[in-house]
Amino acid sequence: MKKLINVTMLLTALLIVAACGSKDAKKADSADSEKKENAKSEEFTGEKYSKDAAIYYFDKTYGIDFKELEPDFKYDESGKYTFKGDKSEVSARFIDPEGRYTPEQIEGFVRKIYAATAKASEGGKNVYGFLLSGKDTKEGAMEEKSIDEVLKGGYTEILGVNAYTGGYSWAILKDGEFYDVSVSALERKAEPNEDRKPFEYVGRGYGVSINKGMQKSLDDTMNDAEEAFKKIENDPEMKKKIQKEAEKVKKQYGL
């Protein structure tokens, strides 16, 4: 029976080991890394939870024009976490404080974002990726995910009813790597004494985010994580570092 592993530490270990890489790999890639660094223009130095950061990283990292993601309604730009932009993730929430949007209208926004990301993706197409796709090979993960398949993800069956969940996902390819795209419908809370039908969705907008995805199937990723964990167990210095990072993750997500 396999030894149970602390999932938080395991995933943190995988991320750190993947980021650090081996010394040999660093030497082999040093020339290319230096070229990439020299090729960079100015880096973003503003607040990461800002519209400017979102605009910058959607374009800089993925080649996506922010205007192609925006809705046709006037949205609320206040709130600390309305926008976010850094090298690991970029996101924006488009909230209409007054409007009401049906699932069909939200799907219109999804189609718009789908078209924008397809233009930015290698081969001009959106793909499945590995996250929640059920794909276990890179070839499968690189298959095009149609808009019809994406839109199906917005619904699930609950008690025999095809209920709207408003969650859409697909992936894009940049430099041969997968990046996960997520679009989520944002629901308006029911007003006091408001008569709302069971499973009725009353939208107030949507959010979109992109971050680096898994580059292998879940099984292969977890196997890599277990191997990384074993190496860390035999390296006191690295183990201490992982434990410190794991505590940060737990604190961040309230675990």
Secondary structure, DSSP 8 states (H G I E B T S, - for coil): ------HHHHHHHHHHHHHH--HHHHHHHHHHHHHHHHH------S-SSSHHHHHHHHHHHH---GGGTS-SS--B--STTSEEESSSEEEEEEE-SS--B-HHHHHHHHHHHHHHHHHHSGGG--B--STTT---SHHHHTSB--HHHHHHTTEEEETTEEEE--EEEEEEEETTEEEEEEEEEEE----TT----TT---EEEEEEEEEE--SS-HHHHHHHHHHHHHHHHT-HHHHHHHHHHHHHHHHHTT-
